[in-house]
Amino acid sequence: MFYKKQGIPEVDDLVICMVKKILPNAVFVILNEYQSKEGMIHISEIAPGRIRNLRDFVIEGKTIVCKILRIDKEKGHIDLSLRRVPVTLRRKKEEEFKQENKAEKLLEQLAKESKLTLEEVYKKIGNQIYGDFGSLTNFYYAVLENKEINKDIKVEKKLLDNLIKKIKEKIKLPEVRLKANISISSKDKKGIVKIKQVFSKIKDFINNQKYKADIKYISAPKYSIEVISDNPKNADKILTEVSNFLVTEAKKEGCEAEWQKKS
């Protein structure tokens, strides 16, 4: 990325690094997101257990996700850890960095069309966006969620309007998937028929509301509902609405039913 953060990261932050040099007992890296910042990973922080060859775990020129362990501000030393980054957090950080790279491509297009350099676009609008929203991606999503952008950011109006237009044309909000566990049963002799009627009604309800939702059988009396939306609040609203509708219809049929949001 062209954009680099000023200052230094905080202890416990996750950072994207490029492996610069591999020594017998340490790895030196460049902090990709920061201006002229480097750090060191001691061999004990590469991976758990005994390590015979560091090159089995890291490769020069490749990017890795590390955790900030210590910072000596006076000496400018930054100690990092590779082994203390859980897989889930590593993937999340990598995805965020990937999305930010994509977001910057839009600024590159804006710069080209405005006959400016990318550096000039950052000076005119990009740096202000980072200051107010923390990232280009956060700003783009705020635009797509129709938040009051123009009141929150003070930049060249024409450039901002052109960027917002591009965002709405080329960027989509990521899909949000939420699930709920459903339990439905009946002691009636025709219980299976009644449960089928309940699910027939809920499917009609989903179709009529034009929701993106799917119901799956797990094992009697357990089912699951998954809803998809491009807005977290909307996804939660749909999941609650669909689940409550199912429970209400189940009770009308004399069935026992309950639901619980899946974490």
N, C-alpha and C positions, 0 to 999 in steps of 0.2 A: 504493500500500500504506500501511496505517496504521503498520506497524512501520518504524522508522528506526534504522539502526546508529549507535552512538555513535563519537566520535573521527573519524579521517580515513582515507581509503584509503591504500594503499601505491603507490609508483611501479611502473608496469607493470600495475597492476590494470585490469581492464575494468569500466566502470561504466555504468549506465543513466542517461541525462541527458535533461532536458526543455529545449528551446531557449527561452530567456527573452527575449533581445534580440539583434538582428542589426545590427551597425555595418558601415561600409564595409570595415574590415580585420580584424574580429574578431567572434566569436560568444560570447555569454555564456549559460551554461547552469546549471540547477539539478541537483545530484546527487540523483536520486530516492531512492536507497537510504540516504542519510545525513541526519542531523539538521542542518538549516540550513547546508548547504554548497553553495557555488557555484564555478564555474570558468570559464576562458576558453579558447577555441580560436582561435589566430591563423590568419589567412587561409591561411598556408603549410601549415597542418596540416589543412585541410579536405579537399583533394583534390590529387592530383599535377597538375602543369601550371599554365598560367595561368588564373586565375579572374577573370571580368569581373563576375559578379554572384553574391554568396554565396547569394542566395535561389533560385538554380538547384540548390543542394545541401542547404539546410536551410530549415525552415519554423518560424516561431514557434509554440510550443505543442506541437510534435511531439517524440516521444522518439527518441533516437539512442544508439548504443553508442560510447563513447569509451575511449581508453587514457590512463592517467595518465602524463604526461611528467615533470613537476617539481612539487615541493611546497615552498613557502616557509612554514614553520610559524610563523615570527615575524610575518610580514605576513598570513598566512592565504590566500596566493595559491595557486591550483591551476591548472596549465597542462595542457591535454588535447590529444589528437589524434583526429581522425575518420578520416583517411586511413590510419593505421597499424593499423587493425583489419581483419584478413582476414575475408572473407565467412563462412567456416566458423565462426570464433570469434564473430563477430557473431551469427549465427543461434543458436549454442549459448547465448550469454548471454541473448538474447531469450527463448529457450525456458525457460531456468532462471527468469527473472523472471516469465514467464507462469505457470509451474507454482507459483511461490511465491505469486502472487496468488490462484490457485485454492486453494492450501493455507490461505490466510488466511480464505477464505470459510467453511471448516469451523469455524474459531475463532469466526467471526461467528454461525454457527448455535448453537454451544455457548454463547456468551454470551447469546443470545436465550432459549434453553431454560433457562439457569441464572439468568435475570433479572439479568444483569450487563451492564456495558458492555464493549465490546471492549478498552478500555484496562485495565479491571479484570482481564479474562481474561489479558491479556499480563502484568500484574503478578503474577498468581497462578501462571501456568504457561508462557505464551509466551516471556517473556524467559529463563527457565531452559532452555527447549528450545533457543533460539538459542545460549545459552552452552555447552550440552553437545554439540549436534549441528550447529551452524553454520547451519541453516535448518530451517524446518518440514518441507519436503519430505524432507530426510535423515531426520528423526525418523519421518515417516509410513512411509517405506520400511523403516526399521529395525523398526517394529511389524509390517509385513506379512511381513518375513523372520523373524519370531518371535525376535528378539533379546531379551535380558533387560533390558527397558526399566525396570521398576520398581526395579531395583537401581541403575540409573545416574542416575536423576533424582529429586530430592527436591521434590515439590510436593504440593498437596492431593490426597489419594488419590481421593476421589469424582470430582473434576473430571478427573483423569487417566484414570480408568476409563471415564468417559463419552466422553472424547475418543478413547481407543483403540477403543471400541465403534463410534464413528462412522467412524473410519479404516477399520476392517475391513468396514464396510457400504458405504462410498461410494468408497473409493480402490482403484485397481488398480496393481500394479507395471507399469512400462513394458515393452513387448516388447523383447527383445534378439535381434538377428539376427546370426548368425555364418556365414561361408562358408568352404568349402575347395575347392581345385582338385584334381580327380582326373584321373589319366592311366591309361588301361587299354587294352591292346592284346593281340593274339594272332597268332602266325605260322601257326597251324593253319588248314587248309582250311575247317574249320567254326568259325573264330574268331568270326564275327559271331553265330552261334547261341550259342556259349558265353558271349559278352559279354551277350547278351540274357538268358541264364539267370542270370548274376550279378546283373543289375539286377532281375530278377524276385524273386530271393531277398532282395535288400536292401530292396525295397518291402514284401515280406511282413514282414521284420524290423521295419521302421519302423511298420507298421500294428499288429503284435502288441504292440510296446512302447508304442503310442499316443503316438509322438513327432510333433511338428510339424516335418516335414522335407520338402524338395523337391529332386529331382535333375533337372538340366537338361543337355541336350546342347549343347556349344559348337561343336566341330569335331574330327573324329577326330584323335588319340585322347583329346581333352580333354572333360571334363564338370565340372560344379560341383554341390556339395551346400550347401544353405542350411538351417539349423535355427533354430527360433524358440522362445524361452522367456521367462518373466518373471523369470529369475534368471541373471545373467552366468555364475556358476560352473556352474550346471546346463546352460546352453547349451553351454559349452565341453566338459563331460563328454559330452553327447549327440553333439556334432560328432565328438569323438574316437572314441566308441564306434561310431557309424555308419560312419565312414571306415575304421576298422580292420577292421570286419566285412566291408566291401566288398573290401578288399585281401586278406583271408584267403580269402574265397570265390572271388575271382578266381584266386588261386594254386592252389586246389583244382581249378579248371577248366583249369589250365595256361596261364593268362594272366599277363601282366606288368602290375603295377599299383602305383601309389604315390599318396600324397596330401600336400597341403601346405596348412596353414591360410592363408587369405587375410587380409592385414593391412588 
